[in-house]
Amino acid sequence: MTTGKIFLSGGGDEKATQVLDNIFFKEIPLHSNILYVATGFRENEKILHAMEWMQDMITMHGRSDVTFHLADDLTGFEHLGDFSAIYVGGGDVDTLMDEFDRTGFEFVLKNYSEHGGTIYGGGGGSIVLGKYIDTRREIRRQYKTGVELLGKYSIFPGYRGENMDGWVPSHNSHLICIPDGIGVIIQDGKIVGDAGKSYKIYEI
């Protein structure tokens, strides 16, 4: 079974991520409906502007046919078949994983990916899709596994040249470090495309 493509953004505003976002919007079909998971912003003032931000991005990429549903509470999302793509926004990674655990959404998301669904992880949203989530110091959950949609890979967005040599052997996980404005595309646990070449891969 072939999984769907997973778009991983290193972070940044809609102008910085324009190249990856353009590839993403070309991937989804006409008249798509996107689920925008904004849980990571639930305790942040960014949640007040999340709907406007997503609508502006859709418009910027010329996709007036695309609609979206914003969710800061994942209760009741047991089936995702009505959505052409799932967009997991950034924000607080611990809050995201708490909500995934509380609602069982990580298992729903796995099933969606395994049946060919397209997923986008932006910034902190890219972290939760990987093998481990403690790739950045501000994350409180030590050695906590993520949704594990990326095979052997964990993700470090917002990368600025930090040395991660010690992290890799201690976790037995490959690590993709992605700067702001750069993107990586993964399918079936393999890198199949990118938006910019300045990401760095640490291997076991």
BELFENPE-V104914 format. One record per residue. N is the residue number from 0. SS is DSSP state (A for helix, B for strand, O for the rest). OMEGA is omega in radians with two decimals (* if undefined). D_FIRST is the distance of its C-alpha to the first C-alpha in Angstrom with 1 decimal. Layout:
BEGIN
n & ss & omega & d_first
N & SS & OMEGA & D_FIRST
N & SS & OMEGA & D_FIRST
END
This chain:
BEGIN
n & ss & omega & d_first
0 & O & 3.14 & 0.0
1 & O & 3.11 & 3.8
2 & O & 3.08 & 6.4
3 & O & 3.11 & 9.8
4 & O & 3.12 & 12.8
5 & B & -3.11 & 15.2
6 & B & -3.05 & 18.9
7 & B & -3.12 & 21.3
8 & B & 3.08 & 25.0
9 & O & 3.14 & 27.8
10 & O & -3.08 & 29.9
11 & O & -3.13 & 33.0
12 & O & -3.05 & 34.2
13 & O & 3.07 & 32.8
14 & O & -3.14 & 34.8
15 & O & -3.06 & 33.6
16 & O & -2.99 & 29.9
17 & A & -3.09 & 30.5
18 & A & 3.12 & 28.6
19 & A & -3.12 & 25.2
20 & A & 3.12 & 25.8
21 & A & 3.09 & 26.5
22 & A & -3.14 & 23.2
23 & A & -3.09 & 21.5
24 & A & 3.03 & 23.6
25 & A & -3.11 & 22.9
26 & A & -3.05 & 19.2
27 & O & -3.03 & 19.6
28 & O & 3.07 & 20.9
29 & O & 3.07 & 24.5
30 & O & 3.12 & 25.8
31 & O & 3.00 & 23.1
32 & B & -3.08 & 23.8
33 & B & 2.96 & 23.0
34 & B & 3.14 & 23.3
35 & B & -3.14 & 25.5
36 & B & -3.07 & 25.5
37 & O & -3.08 & 29.1
38 & A & -3.11 & 29.6
39 & A & 3.12 & 30.5
40 & A & -2.99 & 33.5
41 & O & -3.14 & 34.7
42 & O & -3.08 & 37.7
43 & O & -3.13 & 38.3
44 & A & 3.11 & 40.3
45 & A & 3.14 & 37.4
46 & A & -3.12 & 36.0
47 & A & -3.09 & 39.1
48 & A & -3.02 & 37.9
49 & A & -3.13 & 34.1
50 & A & 3.13 & 34.1
51 & A & -3.13 & 36.5
52 & A & -3.14 & 34.5
53 & A & 3.13 & 31.2
54 & A & 3.11 & 33.1
55 & A & -3.14 & 35.0
56 & A & 3.10 & 31.8
57 & A & 3.13 & 30.3
58 & A & -3.13 & 33.7
59 & A & -3.12 & 34.0
60 & O & 3.00 & 30.9
61 & O & -3.09 & 32.2
62 & O & 3.13 & 29.7
63 & O & 3.12 & 32.2
64 & O & -3.05 & 29.6
65 & O & 3.02 & 27.5
66 & B & 3.12 & 28.3
67 & B & 3.07 & 27.4
68 & B & 3.14 & 27.9
69 & B & 3.13 & 29.3
70 & B & 2.98 & 28.6
71 & O & 3.04 & 30.7
72 & O & -3.03 & 30.1
73 & O & 3.08 & 26.6
74 & O & 3.06 & 28.0
75 & O & 3.11 & 26.5
76 & O & -3.11 & 23.2
77 & O & 3.13 & 21.1
78 & O & -3.07 & 18.9
79 & O & -3.04 & 18.0
80 & O & 3.14 & 16.9
81 & O & -3.08 & 20.3
82 & O & 3.09 & 19.7
83 & O & 3.12 & 18.3
84 & B & 3.04 & 18.3
85 & B & -3.14 & 19.3
86 & B & -3.14 & 22.1
87 & B & -3.11 & 23.0
88 & O & -3.08 & 26.6
89 & O & -3.08 & 28.6
90 & O & -3.05 & 31.7
91 & O & -3.07 & 32.2
92 & A & 3.13 & 29.2
93 & A & 3.10 & 30.7
94 & A & 3.09 & 31.2
95 & A & -3.09 & 27.6
96 & A & 3.06 & 26.4
97 & A & -3.14 & 29.1
98 & A & 3.09 & 27.9
99 & A & -3.14 & 24.3
100 & A & -3.08 & 25.6
101 & A & -3.02 & 28.1
102 & A & -3.05 & 25.8
103 & O & -3.05 & 22.6
104 & A & -3.13 & 21.0
105 & A & 3.13 & 18.9
106 & A & 3.07 & 16.9
107 & A & -3.14 & 16.7
108 & A & 3.08 & 15.6
109 & A & 3.14 & 12.8
110 & A & 3.11 & 11.5
111 & A & 3.13 & 12.1
112 & A & -3.11 & 10.3
113 & A & 3.10 & 7.0
114 & O & 3.00 & 7.6
115 & O & -3.11 & 8.4
116 & O & 3.14 & 12.0
117 & B & -3.11 & 14.4
118 & B & 3.07 & 16.5
119 & B & 3.04 & 19.8
120 & B & -3.12 & 21.7
121 & B & 3.11 & 25.4
122 & O & 3.10 & 27.6
123 & A & 3.08 & 27.5
124 & A & 3.08 & 24.4
125 & A & -3.13 & 22.6
126 & A & -3.03 & 23.9
127 & O & -3.13 & 22.5
128 & O & -3.06 & 18.9
129 & O & -3.07 & 19.4
130 & O & 3.10 & 20.0
131 & B & -3.10 & 23.7
132 & O & -3.07 & 25.9
133 & O & -3.12 & 29.3
134 & O & 3.12 & 29.2
135 & O & -2.97 & 32.3
136 & O & -3.06 & 35.7
137 & O & 3.14 & 36.0
138 & O & -2.98 & 33.1
139 & O & -3.08 & 34.7
140 & O & -3.13 & 31.9
141 & O & 3.06 & 32.1
142 & O & 3.09 & 29.1
143 & O & 3.10 & 27.1
144 & B & 3.06 & 23.3
145 & O & -3.11 & 21.5
146 & O & 3.06 & 18.2
147 & O & 3.07 & 16.4
148 & O & -2.96 & 13.7
149 & O & -3.12 & 14.8
150 & O & -3.04 & 14.2
151 & O & -2.98 & 17.6
152 & B & 2.84 & 19.3
153 & B & -3.00 & 22.0
154 & B & 3.03 & 23.7
155 & B & 3.09 & 27.4
156 & B & -3.14 & 28.3
157 & O & -3.05 & 31.9
158 & O & -3.14 & 32.4
159 & O & 3.06 & 35.9
160 & O & 3.11 & 36.1
161 & O & 3.11 & 36.2
162 & O & -3.09 & 36.0
163 & O & -3.10 & 33.0
164 & A & -3.09 & 33.6
165 & A & -3.09 & 34.4
166 & A & -3.00 & 31.4
167 & A & 3.14 & 28.7
168 & A & -3.13 & 30.1
169 & A & -3.12 & 31.0
170 & A & -3.09 & 27.5
171 & O & -3.10 & 25.6
172 & O & 2.94 & 23.3
173 & B & -3.07 & 23.1
174 & B & 3.04 & 24.6
175 & B & 3.14 & 24.3
176 & B & -2.98 & 27.7
177 & B & 3.10 & 27.7
178 & O & 3.02 & 31.2
179 & O & 3.08 & 32.0
180 & O & -3.13 & 31.1
181 & O & -3.14 & 28.4
182 & B & 3.10 & 24.6
183 & B & 3.14 & 21.5
184 & B & -3.10 & 18.0
185 & B & 3.04 & 15.0
186 & B & -3.10 & 11.3
187 & O & 3.08 & 8.9
188 & O & -3.13 & 12.3
189 & B & 3.07 & 14.2
190 & B & -3.09 & 17.0
191 & B & 3.13 & 16.5
192 & B & 3.12 & 19.7
193 & B & 3.02 & 22.8
194 & B & -3.04 & 25.9
195 & O & -3.01 & 28.6
196 & O & -2.99 & 28.7
197 & O & 3.04 & 30.9
198 & O & -3.10 & 28.2
199 & B & 3.13 & 28.5
200 & B & 2.98 & 26.1
201 & B & -3.13 & 27.5
202 & O & -3.14 & 25.8
203 & O & * & 26.4
END
